[in-house]
Amino acid sequence: MNKLLELKDGSPRVALVTGGAGGIGSATAKALAMHGAKVMVTDVNEAALSSIVETIHGNGGLAMASCLDVGDPDSWQQVREQVLDTWGPLSVLVNNAGIDVVKSVADTTLAEWDRLFRVNSTGMFLGTQCFLDDLHAAGQTSGVRSSIVNMSSICGNVGVAFQSAYSATKGAVRMFTKAAAVEFGALDLQLRINSIHPGTVDTAFAAQCLTELGEAGFAPSPAEARAAIRAAHPIGDMAQGDEIADAIVFLASDLSRFMTGSEMLVDGGYTAQ
Ligand SMILES: NC(=O)c1ccc[n+]([C@@H]2O[C@H](COP(=O)([O-])OP(=O)(O)OC[C@H]3O[C@@H](n4cnc5c(N)ncnc54)[C@H](O)[C@@H]3O)[C@@H](O)[C@H]2O)c1
């Protein structure tokens, strides 16, 4: 039986993950490879990528790494050429790279607002546009629709104090995904596009965010902020990166073949309250 991310003829699907050096991105790259994909792992933090690729190779998977700044169109084109030359057209794109600023509306600077949009929202748009033809072509050739997974957040669904700029970027991810899904259907493109909305995930990103939330007065100390965040998820804890990665594998694979334009909450019940 084929693995989830192998094509009907047993060949590996070609996948790319942005922000692949981070907590969720590295777990996602490893999970995609474990399920049979060849994975291009990308990040601005190039130094951190080699150990992730080595781990994938050590587990018998296929991966390579490249530096990619998602906010830079030229950077996307360079990586596209590398993927095409080495493996052929992409069939799974995970737009995961993201940054946060924990500040009140009053204190958020225009530069911070712009920087967040550049990475979290514009990066997703540039990646989608750069790989659109390849994703469609791969879907047409293989008979398996390609898949884009865009990283949103519960902050794309509900308001969170001191995260207005971040929430705005994640709301943009959510609505871009829906509009693109409708458009791709109208154009009969052979690809699906969905957004994923994690609750708090125990990564460096979350640790920094919790520290800053503590400093902003959400909780008296980072430790108490952490306890409060865990309690705010009905499941009683934060997620680990692999719990989000597994959901991304589902959206990337044909198990989710009737899903497009969906917002998939993987939030331990946070938004069910
Ligand atoms: N950790 C959470 O609680 C949580 C919850 C919901 C959504 N998310 C989202 O998940 C994604 C990954 O978060 P994480 O927790 O793994 O964070 P992380 O900080 O561990 O990883 C983010 C990665 O993005 C990279 N990056 C930053 N700017 C970049 C750029 N311009 N181009 C390419 N890469 C860049 C960083 O180098 C880093 O490796 C983000 O989009 C984040 O908003 C995180």
The ligand as an ORCA input file, in Angstrom:
! r2SCAN-3c Opt
* xyz 0 1
  N       3.531     28.408     18.434
  C       2.241     28.752     18.487
  O       1.635     28.838     19.568
  C       1.478     28.999     17.217
  C       0.071     28.974     17.273
  C      -0.654     29.200     16.109
  C       0.014     29.460     14.921
  N       1.372     29.494     14.916
  C       2.021     29.786     13.646
  O       2.799     28.673     13.261
  C       3.893     29.102     12.459
  C       5.178     28.507     12.990
  O       5.322     28.909     14.342
  P       6.333     28.196     15.360
  O       5.643     28.153     16.651
  O       6.910     26.974     14.788
  O       7.434     29.355     15.452
  P       9.028     29.288     15.386
  O       9.477     30.645     15.795
  O       9.526     28.109     16.115
  O       9.292     29.089     13.820
  C       9.056     30.094     12.876
  C      10.130     29.998     11.818
  O       9.869     30.981     10.808
  C      11.123     31.467     10.384
  N      10.983     32.769      9.735
  C      10.826     33.991     10.308
  N      10.791     34.934      9.364
  C      10.911     34.303      8.166
  C      10.940     34.749      6.820
  N      10.874     36.061      6.495
  N      11.058     33.810      5.836
  C      11.164     32.506      6.138
  N      11.165     32.028      7.397
  C      11.037     32.922      8.398
  C      11.958     31.529     11.655
  O      13.351     31.574     11.364
  C      11.532     30.262     12.357
  O      12.386     29.167     12.069
  C       3.837     30.632     12.465
  O       3.196     31.072     11.286
  C       2.980     30.949     13.670
  O       2.312     32.179     13.527
  C       2.126     29.260     16.029
*
